Amino acid sequence: MRVEDIPGKRFAVIGGARSGLAVALLLKEHRAEVFLSELAPEEKMPAVRAELEAHGIPFEFGAHSLRVFDAETLVLSPGVLSDAPVVREAHARGHGVVSELEVASWFCRGPVVAITGTNGKTTATTLTGRLLFDAGVPAVVAGNIGTAFSEVVTGMPPGGTAVVEVSSFQLDHIRTFRPKVAILLNITPDHLDRYEHSFEKYIASKCRIFENQGSGDVLIYNEDDEVTRTRVASGAAPGLRLLPFSLQGRVAEGAWIENGCLVTVLKGRRTEILPAENVAIPGLHNLSNAMAATLAGQVMGISGPSIRRTLEEFRGVEHRLESVRTVNGVHFVNDSKATNVESVWYALQSFVSPIVLLLGGRDKGNDYSRLQALVRDHCRVIIAIGESAGKVRESFEHLVPVHVATTMEDAVRKGARYAHPGDTVLLSPACASFDWFEDYEHRGRVFKSVVSNLVM
């Protein structure tokens, strides 16, 4: 939809959390008729109600009434299920259904670098933003990373770039969203409960990031990931510039590791960025993230020396392999953002020291068999936490000792008890956090608080 067509158009925003409120305010600012509908009771969201009232936006809490269908288009917050009754009814009535990401993109006047993947997208997004900031390129970083795209899009600086972390949920309902640069890091099973337990449907959702791209656009992707590589080969539009990155071997154009050095080739020009061991964020998966961000930075005009300085200084993001504290020789690490098995698979390979692993939470149908060899080889003990503690114990007690904790404080204290000097106590749960906590950030903050107050 063109921005000039929005005044007077009727929109119903479904979901009043961060993204829903932001897109409602954005549409109202541009003189649309907006109604917000939220299932949660209003007493749980007093700040949202106050904001809506202050801006003259009508709303309802506690249910989705027939009033939402007075709108021409429904705008979904990422937390709203695609098969929710209100969404199904909207489709049946012939209403348009779009995501908050789609709406925000209508107002973006600068290039978009969009980043998705099952794992690593927050780190890659943050790093890409840092590459731009450090080089003096005006930019905003938003999306699934925490700040809604709708919240910042109209305040972008002149000539600014939007670096946007994009989830599959946001991609499910795009129409015209077309990033100048798209990054597809990897695709492994996750959130299958949102996709009728179909990996194929989840793959299709992720690949929508490049479905509107064409001549003049760039797709950066993981050559080592078979699912990603295959889908890019079969689905990329003619004229779309493809830039793969690989840890396993050289590519014709893109990024790889050669003789221990991160190397890129773009339009025939070879650049040796830096020794891979000098990349500050740990782990092979983060080396992949660094290659993807490097390619995006170069496409956006950032020089090799500037990229090198940032890669040597960037220490990662909160809740992703975040060093918390070392007590009596035991290193405590917060990887609360590891909400699936694949994230833990990477995390377990990031440490040389023996690991005491805090694992569990609200299970999303996890298959732990992928972790068993790594647990056997890298873990001294597992501390099982949350609703899935029983499943965790059954999956690993034949490999290592498994102890069940009843609270995060209990988990940290048990971890400290069973760790030896030189070990790492790693919170890397492989599960959602909604059994004990509000979200993975809350879980990580509680872990860090307990560790900070720990006396050994």
PERA-V941984 format. One record per residue. N is the residue number from 1. RES is the residue in three letters. PSI is psi in degrees with one decimal (none if undefined). OMEGA is omega in degrees with one decimal (NA if undefined). D_CENTER is the distance of its C-alpha to the mean C-alpha in Angstrom with 2 decimals. Layout:
BEGIN
<<N | RES | PSI | OMEGA | D_CENTER> <N | RES | PSI | OMEGA | D_CENTER>>
END
This chain:
BEGIN
<<1 | MET | 138.0 | 177.8 | 26.57> <2 | ARG | 144.7 | -178.1 | 28.31> <3 | VAL | -36.6 | -177.6 | 28.01> <4 | GLU | -14.8 | 178.9 | 31.80> <5 | ASP | -5.7 | -171.1 | 31.87> <6 | ILE | -38.3 | -178.9 | 29.81> <7 | PRO | 128.5 | 178.8 | 32.62> <8 | GLY | -14.4 | 177.2 | 34.17> <9 | LYS | 148.2 | -176.2 | 31.63> <10 | ARG | 123.9 | -179.7 | 30.70> <11 | PHE | 138.9 | 169.8 | 27.10> <12 | ALA | 119.1 | 178.1 | 26.02> <13 | VAL | 123.8 | -178.8 | 22.62> <14 | ILE | 111.8 | -177.5 | 21.50> <15 | GLY | 124.7 | -174.3 | 19.60> <16 | GLY | 14.9 | 177.2 | 20.30> <17 | ALA | -163.8 | -169.5 | 17.30> <18 | ARG | -52.1 | -177.1 | 15.61> <19 | SER | -39.4 | -179.4 | 14.70> <20 | GLY | -45.3 | 178.1 | 17.92> <21 | LEU | -42.1 | -177.9 | 20.13> <22 | ALA | -42.9 | -177.9 | 18.85> <23 | VAL | -31.3 | 175.2 | 19.56> <24 | ALA | -44.3 | 179.1 | 22.84> <25 | LEU | -38.2 | 179.2 | 23.93> <26 | LEU | -47.0 | -179.6 | 23.08> <27 | LEU | -40.6 | 178.3 | 25.15> <28 | LYS | -41.4 | 178.9 | 27.89> <29 | GLU | -30.1 | -179.2 | 28.12> <30 | HIS | 25.9 | 168.5 | 28.93> <31 | ARG | 27.5 | 169.8 | 31.62> <32 | ALA | 159.9 | 170.5 | 30.10> <33 | GLU | 117.0 | -170.6 | 31.30> <34 | VAL | 137.9 | 173.3 | 28.39> <35 | PHE | 132.9 | -179.8 | 28.35> <36 | LEU | 133.5 | -179.3 | 25.56> <37 | SER | 127.4 | -175.5 | 25.56> <38 | GLU | 131.7 | -178.9 | 23.81> <39 | LEU | -31.8 | -177.2 | 24.58> <40 | ALA | 149.3 | 176.8 | 24.41> <41 | PRO | 148.4 | -172.3 | 27.77> <42 | GLU | -24.4 | 179.3 | 28.28> <43 | GLU | -18.5 | 177.0 | 29.30> <44 | LYS | -10.8 | -175.4 | 25.74> <45 | MET | 55.7 | -176.9 | 24.58> <46 | PRO | -34.9 | -179.3 | 27.48> <47 | ALA | -36.4 | 178.3 | 25.60> <48 | VAL | -45.5 | 178.8 | 24.21> <49 | ARG | -44.9 | -179.1 | 27.76> <50 | ALA | -40.0 | -179.9 | 29.23> <51 | GLU | -42.5 | 179.2 | 27.00> <52 | LEU | -43.8 | 178.7 | 27.83> <53 | GLU | -39.6 | -178.9 | 31.48> <54 | ALA | -28.3 | -177.6 | 31.57> <55 | HIS | 7.3 | 176.2 | 30.47> <56 | GLY | 34.2 | 179.0 | 32.66> <57 | ILE | 118.0 | 177.9 | 30.01> <58 | PRO | 153.2 | -173.4 | 31.37> <59 | PHE | 169.1 | 170.3 | 29.29> <60 | GLU | 148.4 | 176.1 | 29.59> <61 | PHE | 155.5 | 173.3 | 28.12> <62 | GLY | -11.4 | 179.8 | 28.62> <63 | ALA | 161.4 | 170.7 | 28.78> <64 | HIS | 104.9 | -177.4 | 28.15> <65 | SER | 175.8 | 177.7 | 31.70> <66 | LEU | -13.3 | -178.4 | 33.34> <67 | ARG | -27.8 | -178.6 | 32.96> <68 | VAL | -24.6 | -177.1 | 29.48> <69 | PHE | 2.5 | 169.1 | 31.34> <70 | ASP | -14.9 | -179.4 | 33.45> <71 | ALA | 157.9 | 173.6 | 30.58> <72 | GLU | -30.9 | -176.0 | 30.34> <73 | THR | 134.8 | 172.1 | 26.54> <74 | LEU | 135.5 | 178.0 | 24.01> <75 | VAL | 122.9 | -174.3 | 20.65> <76 | LEU | 133.0 | 164.9 | 17.97> <77 | SER | 153.6 | -177.9 | 15.40> <78 | PRO | -26.3 | -178.3 | 12.15> <79 | GLY | -7.3 | -178.7 | 13.65> <80 | VAL | 125.2 | -178.4 | 16.78> <81 | LEU | 140.8 | 179.4 | 17.49> <82 | SER | -24.5 | 179.2 | 18.68> <83 | ASP | 18.5 | 175.3 | 21.81> <84 | ALA | 147.2 | -177.8 | 22.58> <85 | PRO | -38.9 | -178.8 | 26.31> <86 | VAL | -33.0 | 179.3 | 25.97> <87 | VAL | -43.1 | 177.8 | 23.86> <88 | ARG | -42.8 | -179.6 | 26.33> <89 | GLU | -37.6 | 178.5 | 29.20> <90 | ALA | -43.9 | 177.8 | 27.88> <91 | HIS | -42.8 | -178.7 | 27.76> <92 | ALA | -32.3 | -179.6 | 31.20> <93 | ARG | -5.1 | 179.0 | 32.60> <94 | GLY | 17.3 | 177.8 | 31.35> <95 | HIS | 150.2 | 172.1 | 29.07> <96 | GLY | 143.6 | 176.8 | 26.22> <97 | VAL | 121.2 | -179.5 | 22.70> <98 | VAL | 163.5 | 178.1 | 19.81> <99 | SER | 162.7 | 174.3 | 16.33> <100 | GLU | -37.9 | 177.7 | 15.79> <101 | LEU | -45.4 | -179.8 | 13.93> <102 | GLU | -47.7 | -178.3 | 17.17> <103 | VAL | -46.2 | -179.8 | 19.42> <104 | ALA | -37.3 | -177.0 | 17.87> <105 | SER | -24.8 | 178.4 | 18.24> <106 | TRP | -27.5 | -174.1 | 21.94> <107 | PHE | -1.6 | -175.0 | 22.50> <108 | CYS | 121.3 | -177.9 | 20.81> <109 | ARG | 3.0 | 177.7 | 23.70> <110 | GLY | 174.4 | 178.2 | 22.01> <111 | PRO | 148.9 | 178.2 | 20.02> <112 | VAL | 129.4 | 167.6 | 16.33> <113 | VAL | 110.7 | -175.8 | 14.05> <114 | ALA | 135.6 | -172.7 | 11.11> <115 | ILE | 127.4 | 174.5 | 8.33> <116 | THR | 173.2 | -178.1 | 6.75> <117 | GLY | 156.3 | 178.2 | 7.21> <118 | THR | -39.3 | -178.0 | 7.30> <119 | ASN | 144.9 | 172.4 | 6.89> <120 | GLY | -5.5 | -171.3 | 6.73> <121 | LYS | -33.1 | 178.6 | 4.50> <122 | THR | -43.4 | 177.6 | 4.64> <123 | THR | -46.3 | -178.8 | 8.11> <124 | ALA | -38.0 | 178.9 | 8.99> <125 | THR | -48.5 | 179.8 | 8.36> <126 | THR | -42.8 | -179.9 | 10.31> <127 | LEU | -42.5 | 178.5 | 12.79> <128 | THR | -42.6 | 176.1 | 13.46> <129 | GLY | -42.1 | 178.8 | 14.20> <130 | ARG | -40.1 | 177.9 | 16.41> <131 | LEU | -42.6 | 179.6 | 18.20> <132 | LEU | -48.0 | -179.4 | 19.15> <133 | PHE | -46.6 | -176.8 | 20.18> <134 | ASP | -26.8 | 179.0 | 22.19> <135 | ALA | 0.9 | 179.3 | 23.94> <136 | GLY | 16.5 | 178.9 | 24.91> <137 | VAL | 123.2 | 179.7 | 23.02> <138 | PRO | 132.1 | -175.5 | 22.30> <139 | ALA | 158.7 | 168.2 | 18.66> <140 | VAL | 148.9 | 177.2 | 16.20> <141 | VAL | 124.1 | -171.9 | 12.49> <142 | ALA | -171.3 | 177.4 | 10.87> <143 | GLY | -143.6 | -177.1 | 8.83> <144 | ASN | -11.0 | -178.2 | 5.88> <145 | ILE | -17.9 | 176.8 | 6.12> <146 | GLY | -34.9 | 176.6 | 9.31> <147 | THR | 120.4 | -177.1 | 12.07> <148 | ALA | 139.8 | 177.1 | 12.76> <149 | PHE | -39.4 | -179.8 | 13.72> <150 | SER | -25.8 | -175.9 | 17.02> <151 | GLU | -27.4 | -171.6 | 17.74> <152 | VAL | -9.0 | -167.6 | 18.06> <153 | VAL | -39.0 | -178.1 | 19.01> <154 | THR | -11.4 | 178.2 | 22.74> <155 | GLY | 11.6 | 179.9 | 22.91> <156 | MET | 142.2 | 179.2 | 21.67> <157 | PRO | 155.0 | 177.1 | 24.34> <158 | PRO | 132.1 | -178.3 | 26.77> <159 | GLY | 12.7 | -174.7 | 25.55> <160 | GLY | 158.2 | 177.7 | 22.05> <161 | THR | 138.6 | 174.5 | 18.87> <162 | ALA | 119.8 | 174.3 | 15.67> <163 | VAL | 113.9 | -167.5 | 12.51> <164 | VAL | 121.0 | 170.0 | 9.84> <165 | GLU | 130.0 | -171.8 | 6.09> <166 | VAL | 127.3 | 176.4 | 6.72> <167 | SER | 165.1 | 175.9 | 6.15> <168 | SER | -35.3 | -179.5 | 9.31> <169 | PHE | -38.8 | 178.6 | 10.84> <170 | GLN | -34.1 | -179.4 | 11.04> <171 | LEU | -19.9 | -176.1 | 12.48> <172 | ASP | -27.5 | -173.1 | 14.94> <173 | HIS | 41.0 | 172.2 | 17.18> <174 | ILE | 160.6 | 173.6 | 17.35> <175 | ARG | -53.8 | -174.4 | 20.83> <176 | THR | -0.1 | -177.7 | 21.25> <177 | PHE | 119.8 | -174.2 | 17.83> <178 | ARG | 95.5 | 178.8 | 18.55> <179 | PRO | 146.5 | 173.5 | 16.68> <180 | LYS | -41.3 | 176.8 | 19.11> <181 | VAL | 124.9 | 174.9 | 16.77> <182 | ALA | 140.5 | 175.6 | 14.04> <183 | ILE | 124.0 | 176.6 | 12.10> <184 | LEU | 104.1 | -170.1 | 11.48> <185 | LEU | -41.0 | -175.4 | 10.58> <186 | ASN | 161.5 | 174.3 | 11.59> <187 | ILE | 113.2 | 175.0 | 12.16> <188 | THR | 160.4 | -174.5 | 13.27> <189 | PRO | 127.9 | 177.1 | 14.25> <190 | ASP | 154.3 | 176.8 | 11.90> <191 | HIS | 27.9 | -176.0 | 12.30> <192 | LEU | -18.8 | 175.1 | 15.70> <193 | ASP | -22.0 | 177.2 | 17.30> <194 | ARG | -7.9 | -175.1 | 15.86> <195 | TYR | 38.8 | 177.4 | 17.34> <196 | GLU | 32.0 | -179.7 | 20.81> <197 | HIS | 31.5 | 179.4 | 20.01> <198 | SER | 113.0 | 176.0 | 20.03> <199 | PHE | -35.1 | -179.9 | 17.91> <200 | GLU | -41.2 | 179.9 | 19.53> <201 | LYS | -36.0 | 177.1 | 18.25> <202 | TYR | -42.6 | 177.2 | 14.62> <203 | ILE | -47.5 | -179.0 | 15.29> <204 | ALA | -37.7 | 179.2 | 16.99> <205 | SER | -48.1 | 179.7 | 14.16> <206 | LYS | -40.1 | -175.3 | 11.76> <207 | CYS | -6.6 | 175.0 | 14.83> <208 | ARG | -14.4 | 179.8 | 15.49> <209 | ILE | -26.5 | -180.0 | 13.57> <210 | PHE | 11.0 | -174.9 | 16.88> <211 | GLU | -26.3 | 178.9 | 19.39> <212 | ASN | 0.4 | 179.3 | 20.83> <213 | GLN | 154.8 | 178.4 | 20.91> <214 | GLY | -149.3 | -177.1 | 24.35> <215 | SER | 132.6 | -179.1 | 26.88> <216 | GLY | -11.4 | 178.9 | 25.87> <217 | ASP | 168.5 | -176.8 | 22.11> <218 | VAL | 135.5 | 173.2 | 20.16> <219 | LEU | 116.5 | 176.5 | 17.77> <220 | ILE | 128.5 | -173.6 | 16.45> <221 | TYR | 164.0 | -175.6 | 15.69> <222 | ASN | 105.7 | -179.7 | 16.05> <223 | GLU | -24.2 | -176.5 | 19.74> <224 | ASP | -17.1 | -178.6 | 19.68> <225 | ASP | 113.0 | -171.9 | 17.56> <226 | GLU | -41.7 | -179.2 | 20.27> <227 | VAL | -47.2 | -179.8 | 18.41> <228 | THR | -48.5 | -178.0 | 16.60> <229 | ARG | -43.9 | -177.6 | 19.91> <230 | THR | -43.6 | -178.5 | 21.98> <231 | ARG | -35.6 | 176.6 | 20.10> <232 | VAL | -43.0 | -178.6 | 20.07> <233 | ALA | -35.8 | -175.7 | 23.77> <234 | SER | -20.5 | -170.6 | 24.70> <235 | GLY | -11.3 | -177.9 | 22.67> <236 | ALA | 136.8 | -178.6 | 22.51> <237 | ALA | 150.2 | 174.8 | 25.05> <238 | PRO | 137.0 | 179.4 | 28.15> <239 | GLY | -15.6 | 177.0 | 27.91> <240 | LEU | 127.2 | -178.0 | 24.16> <241 | ARG | 122.6 | -176.8 | 23.91> <242 | LEU | 127.3 | 178.5 | 22.09> <243 | LEU | 96.9 | 178.1 | 20.99> <244 | PRO | 157.6 | 169.7 | 20.03> <245 | PHE | 149.9 | -173.3 | 19.19> <246 | SER | 139.1 | 169.7 | 20.61> <247 | LEU | -9.8 | -169.2 | 21.39> <248 | GLN | -16.4 | -179.0 | 24.24> <249 | GLY | 173.8 | -176.6 | 26.48> <250 | ARG | 148.2 | 174.0 | 27.40> <251 | VAL | 159.0 | -176.8 | 26.30> <252 | ALA | -44.7 | 176.1 | 28.57> <253 | GLU | 129.2 | -175.9 | 26.28> <254 | GLY | -140.5 | -176.3 | 22.94> <255 | ALA | 147.2 | 176.5 | 22.10> <256 | TRP | 177.0 | 177.7 | 23.28> <257 | ILE | 124.8 | -179.0 | 24.87> <258 | GLU | 119.5 | -178.0 | 28.66> <259 | ASN | 41.2 | 176.6 | 30.98> <260 | GLY | 9.2 | -176.3 | 28.23> <261 | CYS | 139.2 | 174.1 | 27.21> <262 | LEU | 118.2 | -174.5 | 24.13> <263 | VAL | 141.5 | 172.2 | 25.85> <264 | THR | 152.0 | 169.6 | 25.05> <265 | VAL | 119.9 | 177.7 | 27.35> <266 | LEU | 121.0 | -179.2 | 26.99> <267 | LYS | 43.3 | 176.3 | 29.96> <268 | GLY | -6.3 | -178.6 | 32.13> <269 | ARG | 120.9 | -179.2 | 31.44> <270 | ARG | 134.9 | 176.8 | 30.48> <271 | THR | 125.0 | 172.0 | 28.79> <272 | GLU | 107.2 | -171.2 | 28.58> <273 | ILE | -57.0 | 179.2 | 25.75> <274 | LEU | 161.4 | 172.3 | 26.26> <275 | PRO | 135.9 | -177.5 | 26.93> <276 | ALA | -32.8 | -179.0 | 23.84> <277 | GLU | -13.3 | 179.6 | 24.99> <278 | ASN | -6.0 | 174.6 | 24.70> <279 | VAL | 121.9 | -168.5 | 20.91> <280 | ALA | -35.1 | -177.9 | 20.26> <281 | ILE | 134.9 | -172.0 | 16.96> <282 | PRO | 157.8 | 171.4 | 18.11> <283 | GLY | 146.4 | 178.8 | 17.59> <284 | LEU | -36.4 | 179.6 | 17.88> <285 | HIS | -34.6 | 178.2 | 14.21> <286 | ASN | -23.4 | 171.9 | 13.85> <287 | LEU | -37.8 | 173.5 | 16.87> <288 | SER | -44.2 | 177.6 | 15.15> <289 | ASN | -39.9 | 179.7 | 12.37> <290 | ALA | -39.5 | 178.5 | 15.44> <291 | MET | -43.1 | 179.9 | 17.24> <292 | ALA | -46.3 | 179.9 | 14.68> <293 | ALA | -37.3 | 178.3 | 14.49> <294 | THR | -46.3 | 179.0 | 18.26> <295 | LEU | -42.7 | 178.4 | 18.98> <296 | ALA | -42.6 | 178.7 | 17.13> <297 | GLY | -44.1 | 179.6 | 19.08> <298 | GLN | -40.5 | 177.5 | 22.28> <299 | VAL | -35.0 | -179.8 | 21.95> <300 | MET | 6.9 | 171.4 | 21.68> <301 | GLY | 13.1 | -179.3 | 24.80> <302 | ILE | 139.3 | -176.3 | 23.91> <303 | SER | 157.8 | 177.3 | 26.53> <304 | GLY | -47.5 | 179.7 | 26.30> <305 | PRO | -38.4 | 178.5 | 27.76> <306 | SER | -42.5 | 177.7 | 25.28> <307 | ILE | -43.8 | -179.3 | 22.31> <308 | ARG | -45.7 | -178.8 | 24.13> <309 | ARG | -42.7 | -179.6 | 24.61> <310 | THR | -44.4 | -179.1 | 20.96> <311 | LEU | -30.0 | 178.8 | 19.92> <312 | GLU | -18.6 | -174.5 | 22.75> <313 | GLU | -24.0 | -174.8 | 21.73> <314 | PHE | 122.6 | -172.7 | 17.92> <315 | ARG | 4.5 | 177.5 | 17.38> <316 | GLY | -171.0 | -176.1 | 13.66> <317 | VAL | 158.4 | 179.3 | 11.56> <318 | GLU | 140.3 | 177.0 | 12.62> <319 | HIS | 9.1 | 176.4 | 12.01> <320 | ARG | 100.7 | -176.9 | 11.01> <321 | LEU | 47.0 | -175.5 | 14.51> <322 | GLU | 119.1 | 177.1 | 16.02> <323 | SER | 127.9 | -175.9 | 19.80> <324 | VAL | -53.7 | -173.1 | 21.48> <325 | ARG | 150.4 | 170.4 | 25.17> <326 | THR | 124.2 | -177.4 | 27.88> <327 | VAL | 120.5 | -179.6 | 30.74> <328 | ASN | 40.0 | 176.7 | 33.88> <329 | GLY | -1.7 | 179.0 | 32.15> <330 | VAL | 124.6 | -176.0 | 29.22> <331 | HIS | 126.4 | 179.5 | 25.76> <332 | PHE | 128.7 | -174.9 | 23.15> <333 | VAL | 132.3 | -179.4 | 19.44> <334 | ASN | 110.3 | 175.5 | 16.52> <335 | ASP | 44.6 | -175.1 | 13.57> <336 | SER | -24.3 | -179.5 | 12.76> <337 | LYS | -8.3 | 177.5 | 8.99> <338 | ALA | 87.7 | -174.9 | 10.35> <339 | THR | 11.5 | 175.7 | 10.48> <340 | ASN | 167.6 | -175.3 | 11.81> <341 | VAL | -39.4 | -177.0 | 14.77> <342 | GLU | -38.5 | 178.0 | 13.37> <343 | SER | -42.1 | 179.1 | 11.49> <344 | VAL | -36.0 | 176.8 | 14.90> <345 | TRP | -43.8 | 176.9 | 16.73> <346 | TYR | -43.2 | -175.4 | 15.35> <347 | ALA | -41.2 | -177.8 | 15.93> <348 | LEU | -19.2 | 178.8 | 19.48> <349 | GLN | 3.1 | -175.3 | 20.35> <350 | SER | -1.1 | -177.0 | 19.50> <351 | PHE | 140.2 | 175.1 | 22.62> <352 | VAL | -32.8 | -176.5 | 26.29> <353 | SER | 155.7 | 172.6 | 27.52> <354 | PRO | 149.2 | -172.5 | 27.94> <355 | ILE | 135.1 | 163.8 | 25.15> <356 | VAL | 112.9 | -168.6 | 25.55> <357 | LEU | 124.8 | 172.8 | 22.43> <358 | LEU | 113.4 | -168.7 | 21.35> <359 | LEU | 132.4 | 174.3 | 19.93> <360 | GLY | 175.4 | -177.1 | 19.54> <361 | GLY | -142.1 | 175.6 | 18.59> <362 | ARG | 109.5 | -174.3 | 18.18> <363 | ASP | 140.3 | 178.8 | 18.28> <364 | LYS | 29.2 | -176.8 | 16.59> <365 | GLY | 33.7 | -174.7 | 19.30> <366 | ASN | 140.0 | 169.3 | 18.47> <367 | ASP | 105.8 | -174.5 | 20.77> <368 | TYR | -0.8 | -176.8 | 21.43> <369 | SER | -31.1 | 179.8 | 23.87> <370 | ARG | -23.7 | -176.8 | 21.47> <371 | LEU | -10.6 | -166.8 | 21.45> <372 | GLN | -43.0 | 179.9 | 25.18> <373 | ALA | -40.6 | 180.0 | 26.47> <374 | LEU | -39.7 | 176.6 | 24.07> <375 | VAL | -45.1 | 179.0 | 24.94> <376 | ARG | -39.8 | -173.7 | 28.58> <377 | ASP | -25.1 | -171.1 | 28.46> <378 | HIS | -19.8 | -171.8 | 26.25> <379 | CYS | 136.7 | 173.8 | 26.49> <380 | ARG | -42.2 | -175.3 | 29.55> <381 | VAL | 151.4 | 168.0 | 28.66> <382 | ILE | 134.6 | 171.1 | 25.98> <383 | ILE | 112.6 | -177.2 | 25.74> <384 | ALA | 129.9 | -175.6 | 24.67> <385 | ILE | 158.9 | 170.5 | 23.09> <386 | GLY | -168.5 | -176.5 | 22.42> <387 | GLU | -31.6 | -174.1 | 23.42> <388 | SER | 15.2 | -176.9 | 22.85> <389 | ALA | -39.9 | 179.8 | 25.09> <390 | GLY | -43.4 | 179.1 | 27.82> <391 | LYS | -39.6 | 178.0 | 25.79> <392 | VAL | -45.1 | -179.6 | 24.49> <393 | ARG | -45.4 | 179.5 | 28.10> <394 | GLU | -32.2 | -176.1 | 29.44> <395 | SER | -25.4 | -169.3 | 26.98> <396 | PHE | -6.6 | -173.6 | 27.79> <397 | GLU | -16.5 | 176.1 | 31.09> <398 | HIS | -6.4 | -177.9 | 33.05> <399 | LEU | -44.9 | -178.5 | 31.24> <400 | VAL | 161.7 | 174.1 | 30.93> <401 | PRO | 137.1 | 178.1 | 32.02> <402 | VAL | 126.6 | 178.4 | 29.71> <403 | HIS | 137.3 | -177.7 | 30.27> <404 | VAL | 133.6 | 176.4 | 28.96> <405 | ALA | 149.7 | -176.3 | 27.98> <406 | THR | -17.2 | 176.7 | 28.38> <407 | THR | 169.1 | 176.4 | 26.38> <408 | MET | -37.7 | 177.5 | 23.95> <409 | GLU | -42.9 | 177.2 | 27.04> <410 | ASP | -40.0 | -179.7 | 28.85> <411 | ALA | -45.1 | -179.0 | 26.06> <412 | VAL | -42.1 | -179.1 | 26.05> <413 | ARG | -39.1 | 175.5 | 29.83> <414 | LYS | -40.3 | 177.4 | 30.14> <415 | GLY | -44.4 | 179.0 | 27.77> <416 | ALA | -36.1 | -178.0 | 29.96> <417 | ARG | -40.7 | -174.8 | 33.07> <418 | TYR | -9.7 | 179.3 | 32.30> <419 | ALA | 149.1 | 174.1 | 30.83> <420 | HIS | 156.8 | 173.5 | 33.29> <421 | PRO | 132.5 | -176.1 | 33.48> <422 | GLY | -11.7 | 178.9 | 31.17> <423 | ASP | 166.4 | 173.4 | 28.66> <424 | THR | 126.2 | 171.3 | 24.98> <425 | VAL | 113.6 | -169.9 | 23.90> <426 | LEU | 116.6 | 168.8 | 20.24> <427 | LEU | 104.8 | 178.3 | 18.12> <428 | SER | 85.0 | -158.9 | 15.65> <429 | PRO | -23.6 | -177.1 | 15.95> <430 | ALA | 10.4 | -174.1 | 14.36> <431 | CYS | 160.7 | 170.1 | 14.52> <432 | ALA | 165.4 | -170.7 | 13.41> <433 | SER | 1.6 | -165.0 | 15.19> <434 | PHE | 1.9 | 174.6 | 17.14> <435 | ASP | -46.1 | -177.9 | 20.40> <436 | TRP | -19.8 | -167.8 | 21.11> <437 | PHE | 168.6 | 178.6 | 18.60> <438 | GLU | -38.9 | -179.0 | 17.04> <439 | ASP | 179.3 | -177.1 | 13.41> <440 | TYR | -29.2 | 179.3 | 11.84> <441 | GLU | -43.1 | 176.6 | 12.67> <442 | HIS | -44.6 | 178.3 | 16.17> <443 | ARG | -45.6 | -179.9 | 16.50> <444 | GLY | -39.4 | 179.7 | 15.71> <445 | ARG | -40.8 | 178.4 | 18.13> <446 | VAL | -43.6 | 177.4 | 20.77> <447 | PHE | -48.2 | -177.7 | 20.56> <448 | LYS | -37.7 | 178.6 | 21.05> <449 | SER | -44.6 | 179.1 | 23.85> <450 | VAL | -44.2 | 179.8 | 25.63> <451 | VAL | -40.2 | -178.9 | 25.44> <452 | SER | -29.6 | -178.7 | 26.71> <453 | ASN | 4.8 | -175.6 | 29.67> <454 | LEU | 133.9 | 174.3 | 30.39> <455 | VAL | 122.6 | -177.9 | 33.94> <456 | MET | none | NA | 34.79>>
END
